[in-house]
Amino acid sequence: MASYSVCIKTSAARELEAVPLKDRRRLVARIQKLSSNPRPGGCERLAGQDRFRIRQGDYRALYEIRDMQLIVIVVRVAHRREVYR
């Protein structure tokens, strides 16, 4: 399988900086692993959208996959109660 490049939108990067350090480290590690497998076990496709989500504790990262360009774009990182709004 080819390696994907992971891009994080600036708005998602700011949201990621607001996450507590302990959770941020784990979340960043999960996001980095998307480069080798953009559809890991436990990811779910969001209904009605072309986005996926991964979970890390109480936080979620929403991302899009562009298979033709081999790019994963993280569009949102937030607490589970706020991420889908």
A tleap script that builds the chain and sets N, CA, C and O, in Angstrom:
source leaprc.protein.ff14SB
mol = sequence {
  NMET ALA SER TYR SER VAL CYS ILE LYS THR
  SER ALA ALA ARG GLU LEU GLU ALA VAL PRO
  LEU LYS ASP ARG ARG ARG LEU VAL ALA ARG
  ILE GLN LYS LEU SER SER ASN PRO ARG PRO
  GLY GLY CYS GLU ARG LEU ALA GLY GLN ASP
  ARG PHE ARG ILE ARG GLN GLY ASP TYR ARG
  ALA LEU TYR GLU ILE ARG ASP MET GLN LEU
  ILE VAL ILE VAL VAL ARG VAL ALA HIE ARG
  ARG GLU VAL TYR CARG
}
set mol.1.N position { 0.849 -1.183 0.000 }
set mol.1.CA position { 0.000 0.000 0.000 }
set mol.1.C position { 0.894 1.245 0.000 }
set mol.1.O position { 1.917 1.301 0.683 }
set mol.2.N position { 0.482 2.220 -0.772 }
set mol.2.CA position { 1.254 3.463 -0.875 }
set mol.2.C position { 1.088 4.307 0.385 }
set mol.2.O position { 0.095 4.189 1.103 }
set mol.3.N position { 2.060 5.143 0.633 }
set mol.3.CA position { 2.016 6.017 1.799 }
set mol.3.C position { 1.281 7.313 1.460 }
set mol.3.O position { 1.546 7.940 0.434 }
set mol.4.N position { 0.375 7.695 2.314 }
set mol.4.CA position { -0.396 8.926 2.153 }
set mol.4.C position { 0.327 10.057 2.880 }
set mol.4.O position { 1.054 9.818 3.843 }
set mol.5.N position { 0.125 11.275 2.418 }
set mol.5.CA position { 0.632 12.424 3.167 }
set mol.5.C position { -0.521 12.988 3.991 }
set mol.5.O position { -1.651 13.074 3.510 }
set mol.6.N position { -0.236 13.365 5.211 }
set mol.6.CA position { -1.255 13.870 6.130 }
set mol.6.C position { -1.126 15.387 6.227 }
set mol.6.O position { -0.063 15.906 6.569 }
set mol.7.N position { -2.207 16.090 5.927 }
set mol.7.CA position { -2.259 17.552 6.036 }
set mol.7.C position { -3.275 17.903 7.118 }
set mol.7.O position { -4.321 17.265 7.232 }
set mol.8.N position { -2.959 18.905 7.893 }
set mol.8.CA position { -3.883 19.370 8.935 }
set mol.8.C position { -4.242 20.807 8.614 }
set mol.8.O position { -3.367 21.665 8.499 }
set mol.9.N position { -5.543 21.070 8.468 }
set mol.9.CA position { -5.976 22.439 8.208 }
set mol.9.C position { -5.570 23.324 9.386 }
set mol.9.O position { -5.438 22.837 10.509 }
set mol.10.N position { -5.373 24.617 9.139 }
set mol.10.CA position { -4.941 25.527 10.200 }
set mol.10.C position { -5.972 25.604 11.310 }
set mol.10.O position { -5.609 25.714 12.481 }
set mol.11.N position { -7.251 25.548 10.966 }
set mol.11.CA position { -8.286 25.586 12.004 }
set mol.11.C position { -8.221 24.329 12.874 }
set mol.11.O position { -8.413 24.405 14.088 }
set mol.12.N position { -7.953 23.177 12.263 }
set mol.12.CA position { -7.825 21.934 13.025 }
set mol.12.C position { -6.560 21.951 13.876 }
set mol.12.O position { -6.546 21.398 14.975 }
set mol.13.N position { -5.499 22.583 13.377 }
set mol.13.CA position { -4.265 22.681 14.156 }
set mol.13.C position { -4.490 23.515 15.410 }
set mol.13.O position { -3.984 23.186 16.483 }
set mol.14.N position { -5.258 24.604 15.267 }
set mol.14.CA position { -5.571 25.426 16.450 }
set mol.14.C position { -6.416 24.643 17.442 }
set mol.14.O position { -6.214 24.752 18.652 }
set mol.15.N position { -7.365 23.850 16.940 }
set mol.15.CA position { -8.192 23.027 17.831 }
set mol.15.C position { -7.337 21.968 18.531 }
set mol.15.O position { -7.567 21.644 19.696 }
set mol.16.N position { -6.365 21.442 17.818 }
set mol.16.CA position { -5.480 20.426 18.391 }
set mol.16.C position { -4.617 21.009 19.504 }
set mol.16.O position { -4.340 20.330 20.493 }
set mol.17.N position { -4.192 22.260 19.353 }
set mol.17.CA position { -3.393 22.910 20.393 }
set mol.17.C position { -4.189 23.131 21.672 }
set mol.17.O position { -3.605 23.235 22.750 }
set mol.18.N position { -5.517 23.205 21.570 }
set mol.18.CA position { -6.361 23.425 22.740 }
set mol.18.C position { -6.604 22.137 23.530 }
set mol.18.O position { -7.087 22.190 24.661 }
set mol.19.N position { -6.279 20.998 22.952 }
set mol.19.CA position { -6.467 19.708 23.619 }
set mol.19.C position { -5.406 19.564 24.705 }
set mol.19.O position { -4.255 19.941 24.484 }
set mol.20.N position { -5.763 19.025 25.879 }
set mol.20.CA position { -4.769 18.809 26.937 }
set mol.20.C position { -3.598 17.962 26.442 }
set mol.20.O position { -3.772 17.081 25.600 }
set mol.21.N position { -2.410 18.232 26.968 }
set mol.21.CA position { -1.170 17.647 26.473 }
set mol.21.C position { -1.193 16.119 26.408 }
set mol.21.O position { -0.760 15.537 25.413 }
set mol.22.N position { -1.690 15.472 27.450 }
set mol.22.CA position { -1.714 14.009 27.499 }
set mol.22.C position { -2.539 13.442 26.340 }
set mol.22.O position { -2.107 12.505 25.669 }
set mol.23.N position { -3.713 14.005 26.111 }
set mol.23.CA position { -4.571 13.546 25.023 }
set mol.23.C position { -4.025 13.977 23.668 }
set mol.23.O position { -4.193 13.263 22.679 }
set mol.24.N position { -3.381 15.124 23.611 }
set mol.24.CA position { -2.840 15.633 22.354 }
set mol.24.C position { -1.761 14.706 21.800 }
set mol.24.O position { -1.718 14.436 20.599 }
set mol.25.N position { -0.888 14.221 22.686 }
set mol.25.CA position { 0.175 13.315 22.238 }
set mol.25.C position { -0.407 12.058 21.606 }
set mol.25.O position { 0.046 11.620 20.549 }
set mol.26.N position { -1.399 11.490 22.246 }
set mol.26.CA position { -2.027 10.278 21.710 }
set mol.26.C position { -2.752 10.565 20.400 }
set mol.26.O position { -2.704 9.767 19.463 }
set mol.27.N position { -3.419 11.705 20.345 }
set mol.27.CA position { -4.167 12.078 19.145 }
set mol.27.C position { -3.228 12.329 17.969 }
set mol.27.O position { -3.518 11.921 16.845 }
set mol.28.N position { -2.120 12.989 18.220 }
set mol.28.CA position { -1.137 13.241 17.159 }
set mol.28.C position { -0.561 11.918 16.652 }
set mol.28.O position { -0.346 11.758 15.451 }
set mol.29.N position { -0.313 10.981 17.549 }
set mol.29.CA position { 0.204 9.673 17.142 }
set mol.29.C position { -0.810 8.952 16.253 }
set mol.29.O position { -0.433 8.335 15.257 }
set mol.30.N position { -2.090 9.027 16.608 }
set mol.30.CA position { -3.139 8.401 15.786 }
set mol.30.C position { -3.238 9.063 14.423 }
set mol.30.O position { -3.416 8.385 13.411 }
set mol.31.N position { -3.123 10.384 14.392 }
set mol.31.CA position { -3.200 11.114 13.124 }
set mol.31.C position { -2.002 10.755 12.241 }
set mol.31.O position { -2.162 10.591 11.032 }
set mol.32.N position { -0.814 10.630 12.821 }
set mol.32.CA position { 0.369 10.275 12.040 }
set mol.32.C position { 0.254 8.878 11.443 }
set mol.32.O position { 0.761 8.629 10.350 }
set mol.33.N position { -0.407 7.967 12.150 }
set mol.33.CA position { -0.580 6.608 11.641 }
set mol.33.C position { -1.499 6.553 10.423 }
set mol.33.O position { -1.497 5.563 9.692 }
set mol.34.N position { -2.282 7.608 10.200 }
set mol.34.CA position { -3.156 7.641 9.032 }
set mol.34.C position { -2.361 7.641 7.730 }
set mol.34.O position { -2.899 7.289 6.680 }
set mol.35.N position { -1.094 8.029 7.781 }
set mol.35.CA position { -0.282 8.043 6.560 }
set mol.35.C position { -0.048 6.628 6.029 }
set mol.35.O position { 0.039 6.436 4.816 }
set mol.36.N position { 0.053 5.653 6.899 }
set mol.36.CA position { 0.262 4.283 6.454 }
set mol.36.C position { -1.054 3.544 6.212 }
set mol.36.O position { -1.122 2.657 5.361 }
set mol.37.N position { -2.101 3.907 6.960 }
set mol.37.CA position { -3.408 3.257 6.789 }
set mol.37.C position { -4.493 4.302 7.046 }
set mol.37.O position { -4.816 4.562 8.205 }
set mol.38.N position { -5.070 4.913 5.996 }
set mol.38.CA position { -6.062 5.961 6.201 }
set mol.38.C position { -7.422 5.449 6.691 }
set mol.38.O position { -8.274 6.233 7.109 }
set mol.39.N position { -7.613 4.141 6.635 }
set mol.39.CA position { -8.866 3.564 7.128 }
set mol.39.C position { -8.556 2.492 8.176 }
set mol.39.O position { -8.770 1.304 7.935 }
set mol.40.N position { -8.049 2.915 9.344 }
set mol.40.CA position { -7.665 1.924 10.367 }
set mol.40.C position { -8.901 1.300 11.010 }
set mol.40.O position { -10.019 1.779 10.826 }
set mol.41.N position { -8.688 0.250 11.747 }
set mol.41.CA position { -9.775 -0.353 12.496 }
set mol.41.C position { -10.335 0.649 13.487 }
set mol.41.O position { -9.576 1.326 14.180 }
set mol.42.N position { -11.637 0.750 13.562 }
set mol.42.CA position { -12.265 1.688 14.482 }
set mol.42.C position { -12.644 3.014 13.841 }
set mol.42.O position { -13.359 3.806 14.454 }
set mol.43.N position { -12.185 3.274 12.629 }
set mol.43.CA position { -12.603 4.519 11.976 }
set mol.43.C position { -14.002 4.307 11.416 }
set mol.43.O position { -14.378 3.187 11.070 }
set mol.44.N position { -14.756 5.368 11.331 }
set mol.44.CA position { -16.110 5.271 10.787 }
set mol.44.C position { -16.335 6.366 9.775 }
set mol.44.O position { -15.852 7.488 9.931 }
set mol.45.N position { -17.071 6.032 8.742 }
set mol.45.CA position { -17.456 7.025 7.747 }
set mol.45.C position { -18.668 7.765 8.296 }
set mol.45.O position { -19.599 7.140 8.804 }
set mol.46.N position { -18.663 9.086 8.199 }
set mol.46.CA position { -19.773 9.884 8.701 }
set mol.46.C position { -20.925 9.847 7.710 }
set mol.46.O position { -20.712 9.952 6.502 }
set mol.47.N position { -22.127 9.700 8.209 }
set mol.47.CA position { -23.313 9.605 7.365 }
set mol.47.C position { -23.547 10.912 6.607 }
set mol.47.O position { -23.514 11.995 7.192 }
set mol.48.N position { -23.781 10.799 5.314 }
set mol.48.CA position { -24.089 11.965 4.502 }
set mol.48.C position { -22.907 12.834 4.151 }
set mol.48.O position { -23.091 13.919 3.599 }
set mol.49.N position { -21.688 12.393 4.454 }
set mol.49.CA position { -20.485 13.178 4.179 }
set mol.49.C position { -19.396 12.257 3.637 }
set mol.49.O position { -19.474 11.037 3.778 }
set mol.50.N position { -18.398 12.846 3.027 }
set mol.50.CA position { -17.243 12.078 2.566 }
set mol.50.C position { -16.107 12.199 3.569 }
set mol.50.O position { -14.947 12.362 3.188 }
set mol.51.N position { -16.439 12.121 4.830 }
set mol.51.CA position { -15.445 12.250 5.900 }
set mol.51.C position { -15.458 11.007 6.777 }
set mol.51.O position { -16.434 10.259 6.836 }
set mol.52.N position { -14.336 10.822 7.451 }
set mol.52.CA position { -14.180 9.729 8.399 }
set mol.52.C position { -13.826 10.311 9.750 }
set mol.52.O position { -13.458 11.481 9.853 }
set mol.53.N position { -13.936 9.485 10.800 }
set mol.53.CA position { -13.534 9.944 12.118 }
set mol.53.C position { -12.761 8.849 12.818 }
set mol.53.O position { -13.025 7.657 12.655 }
set mol.54.N position { -11.784 9.302 13.611 }
set mol.54.CA position { -11.068 8.393 14.503 }
set mol.54.C position { -11.270 8.904 15.919 }
set mol.54.O position { -11.432 10.103 16.145 }
set mol.55.N position { -11.259 7.980 16.865 }
set mol.55.CA position { -11.458 8.319 18.268 }
set mol.55.C position { -10.158 8.176 19.020 }
set mol.55.O position { -9.351 7.288 18.748 }
set mol.56.N position { -9.974 9.067 19.970 }
set mol.56.CA position { -8.875 8.933 20.928 }
set mol.56.C position { -9.391 9.487 22.245 }
set mol.56.O position { -9.437 10.701 22.446 }
set mol.57.N position { -9.772 8.598 23.128 }
set mol.57.CA position { -10.347 9.030 24.401 }
set mol.57.C position { -11.644 9.778 24.147 }
set mol.57.O position { -12.527 9.280 23.448 }
set mol.58.N position { -11.761 10.979 24.715 }
set mol.58.CA position { -12.957 11.793 24.538 }
set mol.58.C position { -12.858 12.723 23.336 }
set mol.58.O position { -13.734 13.564 23.133 }
set mol.59.N position { -11.811 12.586 22.542 }
set mol.59.CA position { -11.604 13.487 21.407 }
set mol.59.C position { -11.758 12.738 20.090 }
set mol.59.O position { -11.499 11.538 19.996 }
set mol.60.N position { -12.188 13.483 19.079 }
set mol.60.CA position { -12.394 12.931 17.751 }
set mol.60.C position { -11.643 13.769 16.728 }
set mol.60.O position { -11.535 14.986 16.877 }
set mol.61.N position { -11.132 13.134 15.708 }
set mol.61.CA position { -10.504 13.826 14.581 }
set mol.61.C position { -11.298 13.451 13.333 }
set mol.61.O position { -11.446 12.272 13.013 }
set mol.62.N position { -11.801 14.450 12.641 }
set mol.62.CA position { -12.532 14.234 11.403 }
set mol.62.C position { -11.584 14.509 10.247 }
set mol.62.O position { -10.831 15.482 10.268 }
set mol.63.N position { -11.626 13.652 9.244 }
set mol.63.CA position { -10.701 13.815 8.128 }
set mol.63.C position { -11.312 13.329 6.825 }
set mol.63.O position { -12.255 12.537 6.807 }
set mol.64.N position { -10.739 13.833 5.728 }
set mol.64.CA position { -11.134 13.436 4.384 }
set mol.64.C position { -9.978 12.672 3.760 }
set mol.64.O position { -8.813 12.934 4.059 }
set mol.65.N position { -10.308 11.729 2.895 }
set mol.65.CA position { -9.290 10.949 2.199 }
set mol.65.C position { -9.422 11.233 0.708 }
set mol.65.O position { -10.503 11.105 0.134 }
set mol.66.N position { -8.328 11.613 0.096 }
set mol.66.CA position { -8.281 11.805 -1.355 }
set mol.66.C position { -7.355 10.730 -1.917 }
set mol.66.O position { -6.136 10.897 -1.971 }
set mol.67.N position { -7.964 9.628 -2.332 }
set mol.67.CA position { -7.193 8.472 -2.786 }
set mol.67.C position { -6.404 8.744 -4.065 }
set mol.67.O position { -5.307 8.210 -4.232 }
set mol.68.N position { -6.933 9.555 -4.958 }
set mol.68.CA position { -6.245 9.819 -6.225 }
set mol.68.C position { -4.920 10.563 -6.000 }
set mol.68.O position { -3.941 10.305 -6.701 }
set mol.69.N position { -4.884 11.488 -5.021 }
set mol.69.CA position { -3.662 12.238 -4.729 }
set mol.69.C position { -2.878 11.669 -3.553 }
set mol.69.O position { -1.804 12.175 -3.230 }
set mol.70.N position { -3.395 10.625 -2.906 }
set mol.70.CA position { -2.788 10.012 -1.722 }
set mol.70.C position { -2.600 11.039 -0.610 }
set mol.70.O position { -1.502 11.207 -0.080 }
set mol.71.N position { -3.702 11.729 -0.265 }
set mol.71.CA position { -3.675 12.761 0.766 }
set mol.71.C position { -4.775 12.483 1.791 }
set mol.71.O position { -5.889 12.100 1.434 }
set mol.72.N position { -4.450 12.679 3.057 }
set mol.72.CA position { -5.423 12.662 4.149 }
set mol.72.C position { -5.441 14.075 4.728 }
set mol.72.O position { -4.399 14.598 5.125 }
set mol.73.N position { -6.622 14.693 4.776 }
set mol.73.CA position { -6.749 16.056 5.272 }
set mol.73.C position { -7.571 16.046 6.559 }
set mol.73.O position { -8.749 15.691 6.546 }
set mol.74.N position { -6.949 16.433 7.663 }
set mol.74.CA position { -7.653 16.524 8.948 }
set mol.74.C position { -8.367 17.875 8.968 }
set mol.74.O position { -7.731 18.924 8.869 }
set mol.75.N position { -9.702 17.837 9.097 }
set mol.75.CA position { -10.480 19.070 9.011 }
set mol.75.C position { -11.009 19.551 10.350 }
set mol.75.O position { -11.360 20.723 10.484 }
set mol.76.N position { -11.073 18.665 11.354 }
set mol.76.CA position { -11.626 19.078 12.650 }
set mol.76.C position { -11.082 18.182 13.743 }
set mol.76.O position { -10.959 16.972 13.554 }
set mol.77.N position { -10.758 18.763 14.879 }
set mol.77.CA position { -10.342 18.026 16.077 }
set mol.77.C position { -11.061 18.685 17.238 }
set mol.77.O position { -10.900 19.885 17.466 }
set mol.78.N position { -11.856 17.912 17.979 }
set mol.78.CA position { -12.604 18.501 19.093 }
set mol.78.C position { -13.071 17.403 20.047 }
set mol.78.O position { -12.955 16.210 19.769 }
set mol.79.N position { -13.599 17.854 21.176 }
set mol.79.CA position { -14.199 16.947 22.155 }
set mol.79.C position { -15.413 16.290 21.519 }
set mol.79.O position { -16.053 16.876 20.646 }
set mol.80.N position { -15.727 15.095 21.946 }
set mol.80.CA position { -16.796 14.329 21.314 }
set mol.80.C position { -18.155 15.011 21.361 }
set mol.80.O position { -18.976 14.784 20.473 }
set mol.81.N position { -18.420 15.835 22.360 }
set mol.81.CA position { -19.733 16.495 22.444 }
set mol.81.C position { -19.836 17.699 21.515 }
set mol.81.O position { -20.934 18.195 21.263 }
set mol.82.N position { -18.691 18.178 20.999 }
set mol.82.CA position { -18.703 19.378 20.154 }
set mol.82.C position { -18.324 19.118 18.702 }
set mol.82.O position { -18.591 19.959 17.844 }
set mol.83.N position { -17.716 17.989 18.407 }
set mol.83.CA position { -17.102 17.782 17.101 }
set mol.83.C position { -18.103 17.709 15.961 }
set mol.83.O position { -17.768 18.102 14.844 }
set mol.84.N position { -19.300 17.230 16.188 }
set mol.84.CA position { -20.245 17.039 15.093 }
set mol.84.C position { -21.143 18.233 14.856 }
set mol.84.O position { -21.994 18.183 13.968 }
set mol.85.N position { -20.989 19.291 15.607 }
set mol.85.CA position { -21.841 20.477 15.456 }
set mol.85.C position { -21.408 21.333 14.310 }
set mol.85.O position { -22.019 22.369 14.047 }
savepdb mol mol.pdb
quit
